[in-house]
Amino acid sequence: MQRLFLHFGAALRRHRTLTLVLFVGLTLVCGVAALHSRVDNSLAVWQSADDPHWQQYRQFVARHRIIDPLIVYLPDLDLLSQEEIADALQAETSADRLNPLAIRSLSGQEVGLFFVVPRADSDPAALAALLAEVEHVLDRHQVRYHLGGVWYLTTLLDQLSAKSTQTLFPVVLAILTVGVVLLVRSWRNIVLVLLCGCLPALQITGVMALGGVRLNMILLALPPCTMILGIAHAIHLVSKQPDPDHPDGLSLFAAVAPPSLLSGLTIMIGFFSLVFSSYLPIRQLGLWGAVAGGLSLLTSLILLGLFFAPAPCRAIPLPQGYVGCMARHRLGFAGLFAVLIVLSGVGISRLQTGSLILDFFQENAQVRGHYQQIENGGLGLTPFEIDLAGNHLANDQLRGVLADYGRSHPEVTQVLYTFADGTVIAEATGHGARFPALLTLDTMDQRPERATVLLRTVASEPTLALAEDLETLLQQRLGPRPQPYVTGSVPLYCRGQRQLFTSLLTSFANAFVPISLIMGLALRSWSFALLAIIPNILPVFFILALMGWLAIPLSVATVTVASIVFGIVVDDTIHFLHRLQAATRVSASAAAHLHDTIHYAGPAMLTAAVISGTGFLGFLASPFMPLRHFGLLISGALWLAIFCDMVLLPLLLLSWKRS
């Protein structure tokens, strides 16, 4: 393999101009495409086209012309002012229509309520523009208001995602630059390392844009993650110094490239394992993450093959007596890992599933205050839609069914009945604000076409449980039918969340098996492959436990951590064992082989872990909470992985070969 990369590097240098023209041309195309990259967190982004629930919802929406409104809640507004604002909203915004109401909150206070309905063909950009128009009108009238609604949340998520894009990449790049400058002395190699990270990050953004893929709250992590991976590949080479076996840059490149290739493949497999998820956004992350891993590896191999020249580096050294210390304190370190494993078991038992969408925002975010004020007033902002086509119950019987559901579930605040002529009748539960009662369900001769149950906002798992309870009740009381009665954007989102959690073990198994197989084949030693798996399974185990201890739930961002982490953390182990294989060709004791490996591969491993782990901490600058958690967990996993590689792996090797 080294001979192959020696020829590869020599060929690159012989055809440097042509290689650079092709490489720069590809990067420029991707860069131009990246300028057109867009963010979209709308409901359609999270659904598979062949999902029957999604198909039913789309048919339901088309049949009833349903458009989720923007809720404007005015807690202290007189009737005259409400009319003035209603006229201004109708005249100065792009809303399709406006429905103003005066309702009585749970405290008994009369409050104003507007349902601002957008046009049916509104895309995310149009919805964002409408939101800005409404806020401008309300601010100009200097009234206290609170906003809510399904597309209001998705619009804010789009804005938050776009803001994360603007802040996250520069912060991560700045952190990585500082780390590289401090630890890599040669300015030539500093620039080379940074290019190995920045260029594939630009490339993956452009490739996704060319593929028509819009960034969402999950895919946002890919460009900075790709940058960190590319820099880690480069660090393993630039930290190496010439020796009698590798006297120049090309021979050093040929020595480091094989384990880099293997670690790049494991990273790609770690991502690609996610394509077997039943949840579309995770499949997208798996596919494009594998492409990103390939781009980071290919870019690093090309740039390093072209330009790498050995230079002094401040790689983090290890004490000369390190192996002896490990041998003397073997039992103590083994006891430490035993304690950590027990604590991790307790942490995993505390792991939570299901996330509250409001937790995607920071604690002091305005949207959280809006939702709290509106729902404290008695208006639920989570809608369940009920398809009443074919319903044969009398109106009073239907009301009794949904009244029973409302009494059993205090989260329910109102039930809205919609008729074919557009008439809407609202009935409140004992936990909801009162709407004006101009008509009652009993006075209507016709049956409603659909009903909307409004609930307070809770986490995805209990929300889905509420939807399933309602579906069971309707199937029993309205009569069984193959199509669900309950539909809507919120149940669809929560159902996707459940699919996400159930696919966690599947995706991890899909990463574990092929990575283990590839390592065994590439290292030509199943015993080495087994040794590589043990210290890399534990960081995954530890990081899931940390989520339990820190009360970080499995969400759309954090549920992917296990598979991705396992693909990434084997990087250092592969470099370690690849060097150990070379060392064992010389006749010496196991301790001597380990000493040679530790002091040859260890500094690069530590340096790469420090820079990569610190780079992922840059995700904490994101205003989007799942990305913060993602960065924190990946960073923690990298630190835990290097601890296992530098402590547990030598312990296993010393116990396996004592001579």
Phi, psi and omega in degrees: 000320178298319180298321178299314181287334175296316176293322179298311179297320180295320179296320177300317183287330177290327182246045186300315183297312180297317179300316181294320180299313180295316183293314180294321179299315178298317182294321179295319177300315179295323180296317178296318179295325181298332179296338181260009179293139183232160179252134180211117176244021180293167187301321184298331181297330189263006185243145173274139184298331183267006179288121182298327178295320179292319178297317179297318181297318180296319177296319179297315180296317181294321183292321184256002179053050183275131174225121179298130181272164167273127180268124175245116185250121184244098191288336181221081185224133177276165187298320182296314180296322179298320179294321179296316181292321179300317178297319181293318179295321181291324185274328192251004178238167180270017180297146177289318176201166183226128178245103179270144179218158168242120183240164179253117183287174180299333179279357181091002182274141174281125181231155178271147181216126175244134168257106181266110186261121179283171176292153186296330185263018184291127175267176182306322180294319179293322178294320178296321178295319178297317178300316179296321179296316180297315180298322179297316180297313182295320179294323180294328178275357175053052178246153175278129183215161175225143184243151178198175180128162186294307183285341172298316178295315181293326177294318177295324177296321176299313181296320179293321178295317178297320178295322177297321178299319183288328184261326189294308185298312179299321181294313179299318179298318180297317179296315180296321180298315178300315180297317181293318180298320181290326188257345178245114188285320186285124180295329176299314181285332175299311179297319181298315180297315181294323177294324178297339177264314187289319185295313178294332176295319176294319182297315183293325177296317179292319180297318178295321178295318177296328178279003179075019181267125177270143179291141173230187187295344176268311184291344179302332183284345188294310182302309178295327178296319178297320179299317180294319180296317179297319179294321179298319177302315184291323182300323181298335179267313187291343178278354181274146178244152180299148174219176183304327180280337183225081190279346184222178183295323182293318179290326175295318177301316181295332180282324184271335184299318181301310177294331176295319177299315181295317179293325176297321178296319180293324176296316179297320179293320178303317176290313187297336178300338182285345182290348179272000176293151176275001184252121188306310182300326179288324175298320178297317178298319178298314182294307184285334174294321177295319177297318179298318178298320178294319179295319179296321178291311183296317179298317180296316181296320181291310183294318180290322177297326181282317196238350187295133172224133182301141178206156179304144183219144179271049177299144185290117184278165175243147179300147181297328181270020186299312183294319178297320178297318178299319181294320182289327185251031183302314183293322179297316178293322177298319177296322178299315180293325178298318178296316180298322180293319178296314179298325179293321177300320177294319180297318180294327177294341179264001184295134183256145172244152181092129183234148174273126186299331177293338177287352173289342181259158179295160185302324182263015181295142183299325183298326179294321177294320178301310183296320181297316181294317181294314183285333173294332177284349175105018178247115177286141183249006177252111183264137165251127177264137180242121179276112183259017177298129181083005179290131182248003179285147172294157185300321181292328177290319178298317178299321180297321179298311183285333174293320176300318180296317180296322179292327182280342185228103182295349177290339183282131181248318180215159169234126179252125179256127182245132183253167185300328181276005179095354178295137178235127177245126182252132176234130183266149170273182178290354182247012186233161176291151182270129174269158176299132186256075177283327178229157174237162182296327182291334183276354182269130178283324181275160178269147178291149178278330180205163176228148177239120177262123179261131181231158171291153183283122175229177182297163188297319182296308177295330177296315179294324176297321177296319179295320180290323175298317179294318179299316179298316180298316182292322178298326180282317189267329180264349180108141182290145174205153186292325180277140179297147171285320188269127176218193180124163184294322183291311176301325178297314179298314182293325177295322176297321177300317180296318176300324179300314184289321181290339180272359182301307182294323180298312182294323179293319178297322178293337175274319187296312186295306182293325178296317178298318181295314181297319180295320179296318180289317184291321179278352180055035180201113178289333177292319176295320179298319178296318178297326180288327183290317187302307181287355178254343170287320184299318177302323177296315178300314181295319185288325174294323177294321179298323176299321178295315181292324182269004180059037174268113185283162171288113181235188182299334180265315189281340183292339181276353189300317186302309182294317182294316181300315182298322178292327184277316191289342178288351181307304182295322180298321179297315178298321180297307185288330176297318177291322180297322177300317179294322182293326184288351176288343177264134182290115179193176180284163178299322179296322179292317177301316181294321179299315179299316182293313182302315186275348175268310184269333186302313180302318179294320179298313180296316181297314179297320181293319180296312182292314181293313181299318178291324178299319179293336175294341176297340177297341179294344177283347181290138175283356183264114191299317178301324177293323175300312180297319179301310180297317180298317183289318178296318178299313178299322179295321179294320178294317178295324180293317180291328176297316178294320180293323185269348181241302184290316182299314175299323177299316179296319180293320179293326179282329183284317179234104183272341185281000000 
